[in-house]
């Protein structure tokens, strides 16, 4: 279940980083104040503590899936911003 965290227009990079670390993100449209959401459940993967099991490492090596990090960041951001009729969580604000 989604839960509204709070309403705030503070979108400074340090605020966003801290919120994302806790699985909280802003979602808004132009007719509402900026609302911060915390879906339940929400997955936050701490990269420093990420453990790849032998089985998962073997699956990755088999090439069944493509694993990447920051491969197409700009394209993903633009795709998330371009969602006609569905609402976008990234805007030109």
Secondary structure, DSSP 8 states (H G I E B T S, - for coil): ---EEEE-----HHHHHHHHHTT-EEE--TTS--EEE--SS-----GGG----HHHHHHHHTTSS---SSSSHHHHHHHHH--TTT--S----
